[in-house]
């Protein structure tokens, strides 16, 4: 699966500082709000200046449904059409990429400790709520290859890890 994520892995990597919080914004996990609230932005190699990074982890099923719906909206596609393309392996996008893939991307530029926190922790970081994730989302079948690895990450919320150790621990799940 890693080879399919070139679009994510070949983009700039961004970390933000908001007050005393240094956070890695992930699409569909408050990224717009975090970026709007940023006091300082670290991009690519400058991320190495960070001591420790907080990563908000959202419920994988909720995030997948939200990401498929958002991608469909942005690209004027029916949700069912988007899901079909994803299921066939013809479409990959950052809006629904596993959060693990985002961590893999971060590991290209950062070798320190990350702390996984629940998505709801965003309220401790910023009061900005840029995009409301409307309840009117069209439900979709959860694709195992997109949510299983993030289900493992959810079990680790509240813990701190050296990022490379976390990446190595789950890399085989994506092969």
C-alpha positions in Angstrom: 0.0 0.0 0.0 2.9 2.4 0.6 3.6 2.9 -3.1 0.1 4.2 -3.6 0.6 7.2 -1.3 3.0 9.2 -3.4 0.6 12.1 -3.5 0.8 12.4 0.3 4.4 11.5 0.8 5.7 13.9 -1.9 4.0 17.0 -0.5 5.4 19.4 2.1 5.2 18.3 5.7 3.8 20.8 8.1 3.9 21.1 11.9 2.4 24.1 13.8 3.1 25.7 17.2 0.1 27.1 19.0 1.1 28.6 22.3 2.9 25.8 24.2 1.6 23.1 21.8 3.5 21.7 18.9 1.0 19.8 16.7 1.1 17.8 13.5 -2.2 18.7 11.5 -3.8 15.8 9.7 -6.6 16.3 7.2 -10.0 15.6 8.6 -8.6 15.9 12.1 -8.8 19.6 12.7 -6.0 20.6 10.3 -7.6 23.7 9.0 -8.4 25.0 12.5 -4.8 24.2 13.7 -3.3 25.9 10.7 -5.4 29.0 11.2 -4.4 29.2 14.9 -0.7 28.7 14.3 1.8 31.0 16.0 4.6 29.4 14.1 4.8 26.9 11.2 7.6 24.4 10.6 7.9 22.9 7.1 9.9 19.9 6.1 13.5 20.1 7.4 12.7 22.9 9.9 10.4 20.3 11.7 13.7 18.8 13.2 13.8 21.9 15.4 10.8 20.6 17.4 11.4 18.8 20.7 8.2 16.8 20.8 5.1 16.8 18.6 1.4 16.1 19.6 -0.7 14.2 17.1 -4.4 14.2 17.3 -5.9 10.9 16.3 -9.6 10.7 15.2 -11.9 7.7 15.2 -10.8 5.9 12.0 -14.3 5.1 10.9 -15.6 8.7 11.4 -12.6 10.1 9.7 -12.8 7.7 6.7 -16.5 8.6 6.1 -15.8 12.3 6.5 -12.8 12.1 4.1 -14.7 10.2 1.4 -17.5 12.7 1.7 -15.2 15.7 1.6 -13.2 14.4 -1.4 -16.5 13.7 -3.2 -17.7 17.3 -2.5 -14.4 18.9 -3.6 -14.3 16.9 -6.8 -18.0 16.9 -7.7 -18.3 13.2 -7.5 -21.1 11.0 -6.0 -19.9 9.5 -2.7 -20.7 6.0 -4.0 -18.5 6.6 -7.1 -15.6 7.9 -4.9 -15.9 4.9 -2.6 -15.9 2.5 -5.6 -12.7 4.0 -7.0 -11.0 3.8 -3.6 -12.1 0.2 -3.1 -10.7 -0.7 -6.6 -7.4 0.9 -5.7 -7.8 3.6 -8.4 -8.0 6.6 -6.0 -5.9 7.6 -3.1 -6.1 10.9 -1.3 -4.9 12.7 1.8 -8.5 13.3 3.0 -9.0 9.6 3.8 -5.4 8.2 3.9 -4.8 6.3 7.1 -3.5 8.6 9.9 -0.6 6.2 10.1 0.4 7.3 6.5 0.5 10.9 7.8 2.8 9.7 10.6 5.0 7.9 8.0 5.2 11.2 6.2 6.2 13.1 9.3 8.9 10.5 10.0 10.8 11.7 6.9 11.5 15.0 8.7 11.2 14.3 12.4 13.0 11.7 14.5 11.9 12.7 18.0 9.0 11.8 20.3 5.3 12.1 19.4 2.4 11.9 21.7 -0.9 10.5 20.4 -3.9 12.4 21.7 -7.6 12.0 21.1 -9.1 14.3 18.5 -11.2 16.0 21.2 -7.9 17.4 22.7 -8.1 20.1 19.9 -10.3 22.1 22.3 -7.3 22.4 24.7 -5.2 23.8 21.8 -7.5 26.2 20.0 -11.0 27.6 20.1 -11.1 27.9 16.3 -13.5 25.5 14.6 -13.0 26.3 10.9 -14.9 23.5 9.3 -17.9 21.9 10.9 -18.1 18.2 10.1 -21.8 18.2 9.3 -23.9 15.3 10.5 -25.3 15.1 7.0 -22.5 12.9 5.8 -23.5 10.0 3.6 -22.5 6.7 5.3 -20.1 4.5 3.5 -18.7 1.0 3.9 -15.5 1.2 5.9 -12.6 -0.3 4.0 -10.4 -2.5 6.2 -7.2 -1.4 4.6 -7.9 2.2 5.5 -9.2 1.9 9.0 -7.5 -1.2 10.6 -4.1 0.4 11.1 -5.6 3.5 12.6 -7.7 1.4 15.0 -4.3 0.2 16.3 -3.2 3.8 16.8 -6.4 4.6 18.8 -5.3 2.0 21.3 -2.1 4.0 21.8 -3.7 7.3 22.6 -2.2 9.0 25.6 1.2 7.4 25.0 4.5 8.9 23.8 6.7 7.2 21.3 9.9 7.7 19.3 8.3 8.2 15.9 10.5 5.7 14.1 9.7 3.0 16.6 6.0 3.5 16.0 6.4 3.5 12.2 8.4 0.2 12.3 5.9 -1.4 14.7 3.1 -1.1 12.1 4.8 -0.9 8.7 4.1 -4.5 7.9 0.3 -3.9 8.2 0.4 -1.8 5.0 2.4 -4.2 2.8 
